[in-house]
Amino acid sequence: MLFVASETQLFTFDVETAVANTVVQLDADNPATRSNDGRADPHGGFWIGTMGKKFEPGVAAIFRYYRGELRRIVDGVTVSNSICFAPDGRTAYYTDTPTRQIMALPLDADGWPTGTARVHIDLSCERPLPDGSIVDSEGAIWNAQWNMGRVARYLPDGRFDYAVEVPARRATCPALGGPDLKTLFVGTARMGLDDPSPDDGVVFAQEAEVPGLPEYRVVL
């Protein structure tokens, strides 16, 4: 069974029967937005961020679904990205890509926000646009950086550690998988490129030094 976010709803999809069932409407009365970035959290919740279809400033949001309840967590978003979580489940990370800042938001024992978000990684004085992110088994963030052709690893305190280059300009999201969770997969995009190369829009894979974490399951 898959849990899927569309432009207007969250729904389940049975891969054996191809039956889809609506769970809850998602910002269905806002025609300016679509779903963009999402991830299950360590508590069994599901976070989903939207974005303006034409990159309209501030029209989107980040939501969390947990045990039948959908809440709007962050308002005034333009392009949601980098939704991921500290291994202990006490911190959520996210970005509104144009701000060039990855935020850290404290969570309570059920995974709901319990304080004010703070800047965790500040790229506002640098070139990278933060796109998708994951957290590895050491609590470090791996962030795909749009137009930079790389995934950058940041230590749990937010300090830059190192970067892994890919032969495509627009890295979109990393994943750590494989039998030992040490294969780094990096998705890339061709969108908006006037002269895309054969490597743009390709998924790349290479071995990583640190294993990732298994993806969490959503509790419906």
N, C-alpha and C positions, 0 to 999 in steps of 0.2 A: 504494500500500500504506500502510495506517495502522497505527500502533503504539498500542495502547489499553490503559489501566489500568482494570480492573473492581474490584469489591469483593474478589475473591479471586485474581486472576491478571493477568499481562501477556500480551497476545495480539496477533497480527497480524490485520488484516482487509483482504482484497482487495476493493476497491470495485467492481471489474468483475465478479467471480464471486460476491461475497458469502460467500466462504469465510473462516472464522476458524480460526486455529491457535494453541494455547496455546504460549507461550514459556517461562514460569516461573510457579509459584505465588507469590502475593503475600499474605503474612500470612493465609493461608487458614484457619489454626487459631484465629484470633481473631475470634469472631463479633460482638464489640463495635464493630468499626471498619469504615470504608469508605474508598475513595479520595477525596481532596479536591483536591489541588493538585499540578501536575506540569509539568515543562518539560525539553526536551532541552538539554544543555550544549554548549559550544564544542568539546568533544573527541569528541562522538558518543555520550555517555552519556545516560541518561534518569533524572531524579530524580522520585520520586513520594512525596507525603506523604499520610498517612491522618488520620482524625479519629474521635473517638468518636461513634457514631450519636446518642447522647443527651448529647453533650458531656461524657462521663465524663473526669475529670481524669487525664492521664498515660497513657492506654491505647494511644495511637497512636505513630507513628514516621515518620521520613523515610528512604527507601531510595534507592539508586542502582543501576541496571542498566547494565552496560558489557561488551560483547563476551562475552556468555554468563554473566556473573557478577552476582548480585544481593547487595548488602550493605546491612545496616541501618546508617545513618549517624548518625541522631539518635534517641535513645529518650526516653520520658517526655513525649510530646507530647499535647496535648489537641485543638487544631485547627491543622493545618499550613497554611501559606500563604506567599506572597511568594517562592516559589522562582524565582530568576533569577541571572544570572551577569555578572561584570565582562567587558568586551569582550576582555581579554587571556586569559581562561580561568583565571586564577589565584585567583579568589575566587568562592565561592558565597554567596548571600544566602538567608535564610529567616526565617520567624517562627513561633512558637507564639502565635496571635492573642491569647489572654487575657493573655499577659505584656506586651503592648504594646511589644515590643522586636524590631527587625529585626536579625538576627545576621549577621556576616561570618565565613566559614570559609575558611581558606587551602587551596589545592589544589596537588597536584603536577603534573608534566608530563603525566600520564594522566588528570587530573581527579579523583583520589581525595583525600580530606582528608589533610592533612599537618601539622596543628597543632590548636590549640584555638580554638573559636569565641569571638568577642568581640562586644560590643554595638556595632552600627554606627549605628543610629538608635534613640533612647530616647524613647518616647512614654508612659512609665509615669506621668508626672506631668501628662499631658494627656488630653483626651477621646478622640482617635482610636483606633479599633481597626483595626490594619493587616490588610487582606485581600490580594488578589492584587497582584503587582508585576511590572514589567518594567524593563529597563535600556535607555537610549537610546544613540545613537552617541557621546555625550560621556561615557558612563560614569555618568550620573545615574540614580537610581532613581525611577520613577513608581509611587506606591503608592495603590491604591484604599482609601478609609477608610470603613468600615462605620458607619452612622448619622450620618455627617458630610456626605454629599452632595457628595463632592469626590474628586479625585485630586491628591495632593501630590507635587511634584518635589523630590528631595533631591540635592544635589551629591555628587560622588564621595567627599568627605570626611565625608558624613553631615549636612551643614548643610541646613536648610530653604531652598528657593529660592522657590517660589511654588506656588499651588494653582489648579486648574481646577475650577470648580463645575459640578455637574450637577443638573437639577431632579428628583432622586429621592434618597431618604434613604440607601439602602443600596447604595453603589457596591461592586462585587465584584471586578472585574479590568479593567485597561486593556490596550490593544494599540495599537501604532503601525503603521499599514499604509497602503494606497493605493499609487499608482504611485511616489511619492517617499518613502514611509514617514513622511509627515508628517501623516497623518490619525489623530487620537486617537479610538479607539473605547473606550467605557466601558460595561461590562455592569453592570446593577443587579438587585436582588432584591426580591420581594414577601414573602418568607418571614417569618412572625412578625409581620406588620403587621396590626393590628386594623382600620385604616382606610386601606388602600392607595389612592393616587391613580392616575389614568390613567398617570402617568409612572413609577410604581414598577414594576420588572420590565422596563424598556425598555432597549434598547441605544442609546446616543447617540454622535454623531460630530461632531467639529469639528477645525479645522486647528490644528496644533501648531507651535511655533517651532523645534523641534529634531527631526531625523529619528530614527527608531528603527533597529533592526538586524534583518536577516532572521532568521527562526527557523532553528535548527540542525536537522540530520537525525540520527536515531539510527542508530548502527552496530550491527547485530545480530551 
